[in-house]
Amino acid sequence: MGGDNAPKATVAGAVLARNVLASTDRIVLIGDKETILRELELIHVPADGFDIVHAPDVIGMDDSPTRALTAKPNASISVGFKMLMEKGIDAFSSAGNSGAMLVGSIYSVNTIQGIIRPATSTVLPREDGGVNILLDVGTNPDVKPDVMYQFAILGSALAGTVYKMDNPRVGLLNIGHEDKKGNLLAQSVFQLMKESRDFNFIGNIEGRDLFRSKADVIVCDGFTGNIVLKEAEAIYRMMMKRGIRDEYFDRFNYENYGGTPMLGINAPVVIGHGISNDVAIKNMILLSGEICKSNMIKQIRKTVHAYLNPTD
């Protein structure tokens, strides 16, 4: 029920995802049952292709995440996290209130033991046809060096398991490539990362390298990462508005990626864009399924354990 174009786009996107998923996979639609059935009927799709769980309440985009999850236990986000915690579903995704998705993740399935703060990431299309993973992109605007060190662990796990990158290269976003560049935070993080055995650190990455193949995973604080993300979205929108079409820049369309996984928690959770249309919803669902099947969370647990227990 969440998102600017819900429930129409959400239901239509679920139908698109159902058409490409294996017959053994099930999509659970959580929301007002009558509304869901009506939307399926309007597009002439039988309801028996889905599991439908009635959740009549809605957490709005302006609702306080913490209060709403408590005050609206029958909202689709609240019910979804309850089902995820009780293993009634294997993965949960929503284009609804992102704050509620974050709070729900932390207080239902919890962070992986040893992870200080979960993070969110985005995919940046590279000029060579590949992708770079940037994190954090807004969940943690103010961070300490040890938190950013863990971002590198989380990003490497995502790159290796979901995007099939072999020994992904980790770069630290900075204002220069030299070791001593940057503010006190960047310099401190660099010192932590430079001798790491937990990931393949290659040094500082400048803004001009964001879309090149110099690194596979690019780490920054959430304040910086969110600005980068919004700027990339703005450039894409301006080009579309002016009728400028290009094969490379077409890859900046958020619809292609569907959403961002919440990294560092004990179950697959994907947060979609609030303006998601049916194609974006489809890709959000497919991404949540891919994360579920990729053993990403198991890999993160293994890496974090080795990081915290180097003598084991």
C-alpha positions as CSV (number, residue, x, y, z in Angstrom):
1,M,0.0,0.0,0.0
2,G,3.1,2.3,0.1
3,G,4.4,4.6,-2.6
4,D,3.1,7.5,-4.6
5,N,1.5,5.2,-7.2
6,A,0.1,2.5,-4.9
7,P,-1.9,0.3,-5.0
8,K,-2.2,0.3,-8.8
9,A,1.5,0.3,-9.6
10,T,2.3,-2.1,-6.8
11,V,-0.1,-4.7,-7.9
12,A,0.8,-4.3,-11.6
13,G,4.5,-4.6,-10.7
14,A,3.8,-7.8,-8.7
15,V,2.0,-9.3,-11.8
16,L,5.1,-8.4,-14.0
17,A,7.4,-10.1,-11.4
18,R,5.1,-13.1,-11.2
19,N,5.4,-13.6,-15.0
20,V,9.2,-14.0,-14.8
21,L,9.7,-15.8,-11.5
22,A,9.9,-19.6,-11.2
23,S,6.6,-21.4,-10.5
24,T,7.9,-22.5,-7.1
25,D,8.3,-18.8,-6.0
26,R,5.4,-17.1,-4.3
27,I,4.6,-13.4,-4.1
28,V,2.8,-12.3,-0.9
29,L,0.8,-9.1,-1.3
30,I,0.3,-7.4,2.0
31,G,-2.4,-4.7,2.2
32,D,-6.1,-4.0,2.0
33,K,-7.5,-7.3,0.6
34,E,-10.5,-5.8,-1.2
35,T,-8.3,-3.2,-2.8
36,I,-5.8,-5.8,-4.0
37,L,-8.5,-8.0,-5.4
38,R,-10.1,-5.0,-7.2
39,E,-6.8,-4.0,-8.8
40,L,-6.2,-7.6,-10.0
41,E,-9.7,-7.8,-11.4
42,L,-9.2,-4.5,-13.3
43,I,-6.2,-6.0,-15.2
44,H,-7.9,-9.4,-15.6
45,V,-5.4,-11.3,-13.5
46,P,-6.6,-14.2,-11.3
47,A,-5.9,-13.8,-7.6
48,D,-4.8,-17.4,-7.1
49,G,-1.4,-16.5,-8.4
50,F,-0.6,-14.7,-5.2
51,D,-0.9,-15.0,-1.4
52,I,-2.9,-12.1,-0.1
53,V,-2.6,-11.0,3.6
54,H,-5.1,-8.4,4.8
55,A,-3.5,-5.3,6.3
56,P,-6.1,-2.5,6.2
57,D,-3.9,0.4,7.7
58,V,-1.4,2.5,5.9
59,I,1.7,4.2,7.2
60,G,1.9,7.5,5.2
61,M,5.1,9.1,3.9
62,D,4.7,11.9,6.6
63,D,4.1,9.6,9.5
64,S,6.7,9.3,12.2
65,P,8.3,5.8,11.6
66,T,8.7,4.8,15.2
67,R,5.3,6.0,16.4
68,A,3.5,4.6,13.2
69,L,4.9,1.1,13.6
70,T,3.5,1.0,17.2
71,A,0.3,2.8,16.5
72,K,-0.6,1.0,13.3
73,P,0.1,-2.7,13.9
74,N,-2.2,-3.6,11.0
75,A,-0.4,-1.5,8.4
76,S,1.2,-3.3,5.5
77,I,4.8,-2.5,6.7
78,S,4.1,-3.5,10.3
79,V,2.5,-6.8,9.2
80,G,5.3,-7.4,6.7
81,F,8.0,-7.2,9.3
82,K,6.0,-9.4,11.7
83,M,5.8,-12.0,9.0
84,L,9.5,-11.7,8.2
85,M,10.4,-12.0,11.8
86,E,8.3,-15.1,12.2
87,K,9.6,-16.5,8.9
88,G,6.2,-16.4,7.2
89,I,8.0,-14.8,4.3
90,D,11.7,-15.0,3.1
91,A,12.1,-11.4,1.9
92,F,10.2,-8.2,2.3
93,S,10.1,-5.2,0.0
94,S,8.2,-1.9,0.0
95,A,8.1,1.5,-1.8
96,G,6.4,3.0,1.3
97,N,7.8,5.1,4.2
98,S,11.6,4.4,4.1
99,G,12.0,5.5,7.7
100,A,9.5,2.9,8.8
101,M,11.3,0.3,6.7
102,L,14.6,1.2,8.5
103,V,13.1,1.2,11.9
104,G,11.2,-2.0,11.2
105,S,14.3,-3.7,10.0
106,I,16.3,-2.8,13.1
107,Y,13.6,-3.7,15.7
108,S,12.1,-6.8,14.1
109,V,14.8,-8.9,12.4
110,N,17.6,-6.9,14.0
111,T,21.1,-6.1,12.8
112,I,23.6,-8.8,12.2
113,Q,25.6,-9.3,15.4
114,G,28.6,-7.0,15.3
115,I,27.2,-4.6,12.8
116,I,27.0,-1.1,14.3
117,R,24.6,0.5,11.8
118,P,22.8,-0.9,8.8
119,A,23.4,0.9,5.5
120,T,21.7,1.4,2.2
121,S,23.4,1.5,-1.2
122,T,22.8,2.4,-4.8
123,V,24.0,1.1,-8.1
124,L,26.0,3.6,-10.4
125,P,26.2,2.6,-14.1
126,R,29.8,2.4,-15.3
127,E,31.0,3.6,-18.7
128,D,32.4,0.1,-19.4
129,G,29.0,-1.5,-19.0
130,G,29.4,-2.7,-15.4
131,V,28.2,-1.1,-12.2
132,N,29.7,0.5,-9.1
133,I,28.0,0.1,-5.7
134,L,27.9,3.3,-3.6
135,L,27.2,3.3,0.1
136,D,25.9,4.7,2.4
137,V,23.3,6.8,0.5
138,G,21.3,8.4,3.3
139,T,20.7,6.0,6.2
140,N,23.7,7.3,8.2
141,P,24.4,11.0,7.6
142,D,26.7,11.2,10.6
143,V,29.1,8.3,11.0
144,K,32.3,7.3,12.8
145,P,35.3,5.7,11.1
146,D,34.5,2.2,12.4
147,V,31.0,2.4,10.9
148,M,32.4,3.4,7.5
149,Y,34.9,0.5,7.7
150,Q,31.9,-1.8,8.1
151,F,30.2,-0.2,5.0
152,A,33.1,-1.6,3.0
153,I,32.4,-5.1,4.4
154,L,28.7,-4.8,3.6
155,G,29.3,-3.4,0.1
156,S,31.9,-6.1,-0.7
157,A,29.4,-8.8,0.3
158,L,26.7,-7.3,-1.9
159,A,29.0,-7.0,-4.8
160,G,30.3,-10.5,-4.5
161,T,27.1,-12.4,-3.9
162,V,24.3,-10.5,-5.8
163,Y,26.4,-8.8,-8.5
164,K,28.9,-11.7,-8.9
165,M,32.0,-9.6,-8.7
166,D,35.2,-11.5,-8.0
167,N,37.2,-9.9,-5.1
168,P,35.5,-6.5,-5.5
169,R,37.8,-3.5,-5.2
170,V,36.8,-1.0,-2.5
171,G,37.5,2.7,-2.8
172,L,37.0,5.6,-0.3
173,L,35.2,8.6,-1.8
174,N,37.5,11.6,-1.1
175,I,38.6,15.0,-2.6
176,G,41.9,13.5,-3.8
177,H,43.6,10.2,-4.3
178,E,46.6,10.9,-2.0
179,D,46.7,9.1,1.4
180,K,46.5,12.3,3.5
181,K,43.6,13.9,1.6
182,G,40.2,14.8,3.0
183,N,38.6,15.8,6.2
184,L,39.4,14.2,9.6
185,L,36.7,11.5,9.0
186,A,38.1,10.5,5.6
187,Q,41.7,10.5,6.9
188,S,40.7,8.3,9.9
189,V,38.7,5.9,7.7
190,F,41.6,5.6,5.3
191,Q,44.0,4.6,8.1
192,L,41.6,1.9,9.2
193,M,41.1,0.6,5.6
194,K,44.6,0.7,4.2
195,E,45.8,-2.5,5.9
196,S,42.5,-4.4,6.0
197,R,42.3,-8.1,5.3
198,D,38.5,-8.0,5.4
199,F,38.1,-6.5,1.9
200,N,40.2,-5.4,-1.2
201,F,40.9,-1.8,-0.4
202,I,42.5,0.2,-3.3
203,G,42.7,3.7,-1.8
204,N,40.9,7.0,-2.3
205,I,38.4,7.5,-5.1
206,E,37.6,11.0,-6.4
207,G,34.2,12.2,-7.7
208,R,35.4,11.9,-11.3
209,D,35.8,8.2,-10.7
210,L,32.2,7.4,-9.6
211,F,31.2,6.1,-13.1
212,R,34.6,4.6,-14.1
213,S,36.0,1.1,-13.5
214,K,38.6,2.2,-10.9
215,A,36.6,0.6,-8.0
216,D,33.6,-1.7,-7.6
217,V,32.5,-0.6,-4.2
218,I,32.7,3.1,-3.2
219,V,32.3,4.0,0.5
220,C,31.2,7.4,1.9
221,D,29.1,8.8,4.7
222,G,25.3,8.9,4.1
223,F,25.2,12.7,3.8
224,T,27.7,12.7,0.9
225,G,26.2,9.5,-0.7
226,N,22.6,10.9,-0.7
227,I,23.8,14.1,-2.5
228,V,25.6,12.0,-5.1
229,L,22.5,9.9,-5.6
230,K,20.1,12.8,-5.9
231,E,22.5,14.6,-8.3
232,A,22.7,11.5,-10.6
233,E,18.8,11.3,-10.6
234,A,18.6,15.1,-11.4
235,I,21.0,14.8,-14.4
236,Y,18.9,11.9,-15.8
237,R,15.7,13.8,-15.4
238,M,17.1,16.9,-17.1
239,M,18.3,14.8,-20.1
240,M,14.9,13.1,-20.4
241,K,13.1,16.4,-20.2
242,R,15.2,17.7,-23.0
243,G,14.7,14.7,-25.1
244,I,18.3,13.6,-24.9
245,R,18.5,9.8,-25.2
246,D,21.7,7.9,-24.8
247,E,22.2,4.2,-24.3
248,Y,24.6,4.8,-21.3
249,F,22.4,7.4,-19.6
250,D,19.3,5.3,-20.0
251,R,20.9,3.0,-17.4
252,F,20.4,5.8,-14.8
253,N,16.7,5.2,-14.9
254,Y,15.8,4.1,-11.3
255,E,13.2,1.6,-12.8
256,N,16.1,-0.7,-13.8
257,Y,17.1,-1.3,-10.3
258,G,13.9,-1.3,-8.3
259,G,15.3,-0.5,-4.9
260,T,18.1,-0.7,-2.5
261,P,18.7,-3.5,0.0
262,M,19.0,-2.8,3.7
263,L,22.5,-4.1,4.4
264,G,23.6,-5.5,7.7
265,I,20.3,-6.9,9.0
266,N,19.3,-10.5,9.5
267,A,16.9,-10.9,6.6
268,P,16.5,-9.6,3.0
269,V,14.7,-6.2,3.0
270,V,14.5,-3.9,-0.1
271,I,13.4,-0.3,0.0
272,G,11.9,1.0,-3.2
273,H,11.7,4.5,-4.5
274,G,8.6,6.4,-3.4
275,I,7.7,7.2,-7.1
276,S,8.0,3.6,-8.2
277,N,5.9,2.6,-11.2
278,D,5.1,-1.0,-12.1
279,V,8.4,-1.7,-13.8
280,A,10.3,-0.5,-10.7
281,I,8.1,-2.5,-8.4
282,K,8.8,-5.6,-10.5
283,N,12.5,-5.1,-10.3
284,M,12.3,-4.4,-6.5
285,I,10.6,-7.8,-6.0
286,L,13.1,-9.6,-8.2
287,L,16.0,-8.0,-6.4
288,S,14.6,-9.1,-3.0
289,G,14.3,-12.6,-4.3
290,E,17.9,-12.6,-5.7
291,I,19.2,-11.4,-2.3
292,C,17.3,-14.1,-0.6
293,K,18.8,-16.8,-2.8
294,S,22.4,-15.4,-2.9
295,N,23.5,-16.2,0.6
296,M,24.5,-12.5,1.0
297,I,23.5,-12.4,4.6
298,K,25.4,-15.6,5.5
299,Q,28.5,-14.1,3.8
300,I,28.2,-10.9,5.8
301,R,27.9,-12.8,9.1
302,K,31.0,-14.8,8.2
303,T,33.0,-11.7,7.3
304,V,31.9,-9.8,10.3
305,H,32.7,-12.7,12.6
306,A,36.2,-12.9,11.1
307,Y,36.6,-9.1,11.5
308,L,35.6,-9.2,15.2
309,N,37.5,-12.4,16.0
310,P,40.7,-12.2,14.0
311,T,42.4,-15.0,16.1
312,D,39.7,-17.6,15.4
